[in-house]
Amino acid sequence: MSDPSEWGGRSLPLVVGGLVLSLMLVFFWLTGALFPADSNGLDMSPAQITGMALTYSVTPAFLLASLIYSHRRTRISIDQLVDLGRVDLVATNAQVRSVGGAGLGLTGNVAATLLGLFLGAAQVTWARVFDSLGDPGMSYVLSIAIGNIWTWLVVVHVVMRRVVASADLRRLGQSSTKIDLLRPDTLLPFGRVATLHLLMVAIAVSLSALQSLDAELRWVNYSAALAAGIPAGLVLVLLPMLGIRHSVRVAKRCTLEELDAAIEHADRELEPDALRYLSDLLHQRETIANARDWPLDTTAFSRIAIYFVIPPIAWVGGALVEILVAAAI
């Protein structure tokens, strides 16, 4: 397969994330939305304006860096499957078209852009935008609206690219992967991609807590993140594993049918060789029947449980800030 450095290298995600973050911070600094001294008559506090500016700076930077990193880690996982003999190199190149970072194509990019613009525009308070025209706080409102739309554009493009890559993995797992039920650990690369997706979504959703810098927890700050994060997380976690799970279940069913037939026709005489053969068949059947369907081990399940609590922890942190500020006042 290819050298992983060709798909991003170790430093590229940090470079891209840092560059996007820097550009967005400079943009909000120029418009005055980053740490403003006052709200210029708006119905938002300076801390709320700052929190929104930080959210729309950090979130797209993190997602773009995560996109590059996830493409590289996915390609490394496929290389591991090839090295372990689970997938054929020719079949891999035929099945996997976009997992290495190829674009969505013209139609996909247009669709992602239109959807991102629609979702971003739906989150903008247009009445506030129109009311602010000509007022001192106009630059704050316009920059926040632009940041909102930009963030949703990035969200949709990142999610759609990872969905396409995950669909390639599903096809690879369902049609081109060799199954060894006695060596389930060789299929773990599929699960590693899924857990990486969950971590990416969990951190992105938790970044919405930055909007609570003014020590006011507003449900609208989290509802949009959850509305996008929950379905995206479910798809990106399950899709890479569905194909290989289907193949494992088919292999288990066929193997168990063969073992049941062998057990039924096994010699029942109380001779050592016959009993040993029957015992081996029964033991093998139990092992196959208990083999896990999902390409996840105990460590992966533990990580998934931890990743699920990242957003609530971040939101609890926001609530503690509110409590501490109220106590200090």
C-alpha positions in Angstrom: 0.0 0.0 0.0 1.0 3.6 0.2 3.3 5.4 2.6 1.2 7.0 5.3 3.2 10.2 4.9 1.7 10.6 1.5 -1.7 11.0 3.1 -0.9 13.8 5.5 2.1 13.0 7.6 2.3 13.6 11.3 2.6 17.4 11.3 0.1 18.3 8.6 -3.1 18.1 10.8 -1.5 20.4 13.3 -0.3 22.8 10.6 -3.7 23.0 9.0 -5.5 23.3 12.3 -3.2 25.9 13.6 -3.4 27.9 10.3 -7.2 27.9 10.3 -7.4 28.8 14.0 -5.0 31.7 13.5 -6.9 33.0 10.5 -10.2 32.9 12.3 -8.8 34.5 15.4 -7.3 37.3 13.3 -10.7 37.7 11.5 -12.6 38.0 14.8 -9.9 40.3 16.2 -10.2 42.7 13.2 -14.0 42.8 13.6 -13.7 43.4 17.3 -15.6 40.3 18.3 -12.7 38.7 20.1 -12.6 40.0 23.7 -14.6 43.2 23.0 -14.6 45.9 25.7 -18.4 46.3 25.5 -21.3 44.9 23.5 -22.1 48.2 21.8 -25.8 48.1 22.7 -26.4 44.5 21.6 -28.5 42.0 23.6 -25.3 40.0 24.1 -22.6 40.4 26.7 -19.0 40.8 25.7 -18.2 37.4 27.2 -21.0 35.8 25.1 -19.6 37.5 21.9 -16.1 36.2 22.8 -17.4 32.7 23.4 -19.1 32.5 20.1 -16.0 33.9 18.3 -13.9 31.3 20.0 -16.3 28.5 19.2 -16.4 29.4 15.5 -12.6 29.6 15.5 -11.7 26.4 17.4 -14.4 24.1 16.0 -13.6 24.3 12.3 -9.9 24.3 13.0 -10.3 21.1 15.0 -12.5 19.4 12.5 -10.2 20.2 9.5 -7.2 18.9 11.4 -9.3 15.8 12.5 -10.3 15.2 8.8 -6.6 15.0 7.7 -5.6 12.9 10.7 -8.6 10.5 10.3 -7.8 10.0 6.6 -4.2 9.1 7.4 -5.2 6.8 10.3 -7.7 5.1 8.1 -5.2 4.4 5.4 -2.8 3.0 8.0 -5.6 0.7 9.3 -6.1 -0.6 5.7 -2.4 -1.1 5.4 -2.5 -3.2 8.6 -5.3 -5.3 7.1 -3.2 -5.9 4.0 -0.2 -6.8 6.1 -2.2 -9.2 8.2 -3.5 -10.9 5.0 -7.1 -10.0 5.8 -7.7 -8.1 2.5 -6.1 -8.5 -0.9 -4.1 -5.5 -2.3 -5.9 -5.6 -5.6 -9.3 -5.8 -4.0 -8.4 -3.0 -1.6 -7.5 -0.7 -4.4 -10.7 -1.6 -6.3 -13.0 -1.1 -3.3 -11.4 1.9 -1.5 -11.7 5.0 -3.6 -12.1 7.9 -1.3 -10.8 6.7 2.1 -7.4 8.1 1.5 -8.6 11.6 1.2 -10.0 11.9 -2.3 -12.7 14.6 -2.7 -16.4 14.2 -2.9 -16.4 15.0 -6.6 -18.2 17.9 -8.1 -21.7 16.8 -7.2 -20.8 15.9 -3.7 -18.9 19.1 -3.1 -21.8 21.2 -4.4 -24.3 19.2 -2.2 -22.1 19.6 0.9 -21.7 23.3 0.3 -25.4 23.9 -0.2 -26.3 21.9 2.8 -23.7 23.7 4.9 -24.9 27.1 3.8 -28.5 26.1 4.6 -27.7 24.8 8.1 -25.5 27.7 8.8 -28.1 30.2 7.7 -30.7 28.4 9.8 -28.6 29.0 12.9 -28.2 32.8 12.3 -30.5 35.2 14.0 -31.3 37.2 11.0 -33.5 39.7 12.9 -30.5 40.6 15.0 -28.4 41.0 11.9 -30.8 43.3 10.2 -31.4 45.3 13.4 -27.7 45.8 13.8 -27.1 47.3 10.4 -25.7 50.8 10.8 -25.2 50.3 14.6 -21.8 50.2 16.4 -22.2 46.5 17.1 -22.8 45.6 13.4 -19.3 44.2 13.0 -19.8 41.8 15.9 -23.1 40.5 14.6 -21.9 40.1 11.0 -18.7 38.4 12.0 -20.5 36.0 14.3 -23.0 35.2 11.4 -20.1 34.6 9.0 -18.3 32.4 11.6 -21.5 30.4 12.1 -22.0 29.7 8.4 -18.3 28.9 7.9 -18.4 26.4 10.8 -21.4 24.6 9.4 -19.8 24.5 6.0 -16.8 22.8 7.6 -19.0 20.4 9.6 -20.9 19.2 6.6 -17.8 18.8 4.4 -15.9 16.9 7.0 -18.8 14.6 7.9 -19.7 13.8 4.3 -16.1 13.0 3.5 -15.8 10.6 6.4 -19.2 9.1 5.6 -18.0 8.3 2.0 -14.7 6.9 3.5 -16.7 4.8 6.0 -18.9 3.5 3.2 -15.8 2.3 1.4 -14.7 0.5 4.6 -18.2 -1.1 4.8 -17.9 -2.5 1.3 -14.3 -3.6 1.9 -15.4 -5.5 5.1 -18.4 -7.1 3.5 -17.0 -8.2 0.1 -13.2 -8.3 0.2 -12.1 -9.3 3.8 -10.9 -12.7 4.7 -12.5 -13.9 8.0 -10.6 -16.0 10.6 -13.0 -16.5 13.4 -10.1 -17.8 15.6 -8.2 -14.6 15.1 -10.7 -11.8 15.6 -8.0 -9.3 16.6 -6.9 -9.2 13.0 -10.1 -7.3 12.2 -9.6 -4.6 14.9 -8.5 -1.9 12.4 -12.2 -1.5 11.4 -13.0 -0.8 15.0 -10.2 1.6 15.4 -11.6 3.8 12.7 -15.0 3.8 14.3 -13.6 4.8 17.8 -11.6 7.5 16.1 -14.8 8.9 14.6 -16.5 8.8 18.0 -13.6 10.7 19.6 -13.7 13.3 16.8 -17.5 13.9 17.2 -17.4 13.9 21.0 -14.7 16.6 21.1 -16.4 18.7 18.4 -19.7 18.6 20.3 -18.0 19.4 23.6 -16.4 22.6 22.1 -19.9 24.1 22.1 -19.2 24.7 25.8 -17.0 27.7 24.8 -20.2 29.6 24.2 -20.9 29.6 27.9 -18.0 32.0 28.8 -20.5 34.4 30.0 -21.6 31.9 32.7 -25.0 31.4 31.2 -26.0 27.9 29.9 -28.3 28.4 27.0 -29.9 25.2 25.5 -29.6 26.7 22.0 -25.8 26.5 22.3 -25.9 22.8 22.7 -29.1 21.8 20.8 -27.5 22.5 17.4 -24.3 20.6 18.3 -26.3 17.6 19.6 -28.7 17.7 16.6 -25.7 17.3 14.3 -23.4 15.3 16.5 -25.8 12.5 17.5 -26.8 11.3 14.0 -23.3 12.0 12.6 -21.7 10.1 15.4 -24.0 7.1 15.0 -23.3 6.9 11.2 -19.6 7.4 11.5 -19.2 4.9 14.3 -21.4 2.1 12.9 -20.9 2.4 9.1 -17.2 1.3 9.1 -18.0 -1.8 11.1 -21.3 -2.9 9.5 -19.7 -4.6 6.6 -17.2 -6.6 8.5 -19.8 -7.5 11.1 -22.0 -8.9 8.3 -19.1 -11.0 7.0 -18.3 -12.3 10.5 -21.9 -13.3 11.2 -22.1 -15.1 7.8 -18.8 -16.9 8.5 -20.0 -17.9 12.0 -23.3 -19.2 10.7 -21.6 -21.3 8.0 -18.9 -22.6 10.4 -21.5 -23.5 13.1 -23.6 -25.4 10.6 -20.5 -27.4 9.6 -19.6 -28.1 13.2 -23.2 -29.1 14.1 -23.1 -31.6 11.2 -19.7 -32.9 12.3 -20.9 -33.3 15.9 -24.1 -35.0 14.8 -22.2 -37.6 12.8 -19.3 -38.0 15.3 -18.7 -41.4 16.8 -20.3 -41.6 20.3 -18.3 -44.7 21.4 -16.6 -44.4 24.8 -13.1 -44.7 23.2 -10.4 -42.1 24.0 -9.9 -41.0 20.4 -13.6 -40.7 19.7 -14.3 -38.8 22.9 -11.3 -36.5 22.3 -12.6 -35.7 18.8 -16.1 -35.0 20.0 -14.7 -32.8 22.8 -12.6 -30.9 20.4 -15.6 -30.3 18.2 -17.7 -29.1 21.1 -15.0 -26.8 22.3 -14.5 -25.3 18.9 -18.2 -24.8 18.5 -18.3 -22.9 21.8 -15.4 -20.8 20.8 -16.9 -19.9 17.4 -20.4 -19.2 18.9 -18.9 -16.8 21.5 -16.7 -15.0 19.0 -17.5 -11.3 18.9 -19.4 -10.0 15.9 -18.0 -6.4 16.2 -14.3 -5.6 15.5 -13.9 -4.2 19.0 -11.9 -5.5 21.9 -12.2 -4.7 25.6 -9.9 -1.6 25.2 -12.1 -0.3 22.4 -15.3 -0.7 24.4 -13.7 1.1 27.3 -12.6 4.0 25.0 -16.1 4.3 23.6 -17.6 4.5 27.1 -15.1 7.3 28.0 -15.7 9.2 24.7 -19.4 9.3 25.4 -18.9 11.2 28.6 -16.6 13.9 27.1 -19.4 16.3 26.1 -21.3 16.0 29.4 -18.0 16.7 31.3 -17.4 19.8 29.2 -20.9 21.0 29.9 -20.6 20.3 33.6 -17.5 22.4 33.5 -19.5 25.2 32.0 -22.1 24.9 34.7 -19.3 25.0 37.4 -18.0 28.2 35.9 -21.5 29.8 36.3 -21.7 28.6 39.9 -18.3 29.9 40.7 -18.9 33.3 39.1 -22.3 33.6 40.9 -20.6 32.8 44.2 -17.8 35.3 43.6 -20.3 38.0 42.9 
